[in-house]
Amino acid sequence: AEEFIAHYKDDYRAYHTHASVMGAQASSSIFSALGYAEKAKHSLEAAITVAPEEVNVYQALMQFHLMAPSIAGGDMEEAEKLA
């Protein structure tokens, strides 16, 4: 996943896919969950930077904030702003 975003750093879909992979890893690994969640959040934020016109990336980041606990970077107020 890291190589994927390195090769396609100008394509928001690479970051979006990377975030999905990191989210799946976070949900299946108790010990590494926070690190994976942080990577997912950063990828979604990078996707927005690369393609600020893509609504689905904002929706994915909003869902991250709604679903992730605050210790993992989730933030209900941020989700509300994104909505």
C-alpha positions as CSV (number, residue, x, y, z in Angstrom):
1,A,0.0,0.0,0.0
2,E,2.9,2.4,0.8
3,E,4.5,1.7,-2.6
4,F,1.1,2.2,-4.3
5,I,0.8,5.8,-3.0
6,A,4.4,6.5,-3.8
7,H,3.9,5.6,-7.4
8,Y,0.5,7.4,-7.8
9,K,1.1,10.4,-5.4
10,D,-0.8,12.7,-7.8
11,D,-4.0,10.5,-7.9
12,Y,-6.5,10.9,-5.1
13,R,-7.8,7.4,-5.7
14,A,-4.4,6.0,-4.6
15,Y,-4.7,7.8,-1.2
16,H,-8.4,6.8,-0.9
17,T,-7.5,3.1,-1.6
18,H,-4.5,3.3,0.8
19,A,-6.9,4.7,3.5
20,S,-9.3,1.8,3.0
21,V,-6.5,-0.7,3.4
22,M,-5.2,1.0,6.5
23,G,-8.7,1.1,7.9
24,A,-9.1,-2.6,7.3
25,Q,-5.8,-3.3,9.0
26,A,-6.7,-1.1,12.0
27,S,-10.0,-2.9,12.5
28,S,-8.2,-6.3,12.5
29,S,-5.2,-5.5,14.7
30,I,-5.6,-4.4,18.3
31,F,-2.0,-3.7,18.9
32,S,-1.3,-1.7,15.7
33,A,-4.8,-0.1,15.3
34,L,-3.8,3.4,16.2
35,G,-0.9,3.5,13.8
36,Y,-3.1,2.2,10.9
37,A,-5.9,4.6,11.8
38,E,-3.4,7.5,11.7
39,K,-2.2,6.4,8.3
40,A,-5.7,6.2,7.0
41,K,-6.6,9.7,8.2
42,H,-3.4,11.1,6.7
43,S,-4.2,9.4,3.3
44,L,-7.7,10.8,3.3
45,E,-6.4,14.3,4.1
46,A,-3.8,13.9,1.3
47,A,-6.5,12.8,-1.1
48,I,-8.4,16.0,-0.4
49,T,-5.3,18.1,-1.0
50,V,-4.7,16.4,-4.4
51,A,-8.4,16.5,-5.5
52,P,-10.4,19.1,-3.4
53,E,-13.3,18.8,-5.8
54,E,-13.9,15.1,-5.1
55,V,-16.9,14.8,-2.8
56,N,-16.4,11.1,-2.0
57,V,-13.1,11.7,-0.3
58,Y,-14.7,14.2,2.0
59,Q,-17.4,11.6,2.8
60,A,-14.7,9.0,3.5
61,L,-12.9,11.4,5.9
62,M,-16.2,12.3,7.5
63,Q,-17.0,8.6,8.1
64,F,-13.5,8.1,9.5
65,H,-14.2,10.9,12.1
66,L,-17.6,9.3,12.9
67,M,-16.3,5.8,13.3
68,A,-12.8,6.1,14.8
69,P,-12.5,6.7,18.5
70,S,-11.0,10.0,19.5
71,I,-7.8,8.3,20.6
72,A,-7.3,7.2,17.0
73,G,-8.1,10.6,15.5
74,G,-11.9,10.5,15.2
75,D,-13.6,13.8,16.0
76,M,-17.3,14.4,15.9
77,E,-17.0,18.1,15.4
78,E,-14.7,17.6,12.5
79,A,-17.2,15.2,11.0
80,E,-19.9,17.8,11.4
81,K,-17.7,20.4,9.6
82,L,-17.1,17.9,6.7
83,A,-20.8,17.2,6.4
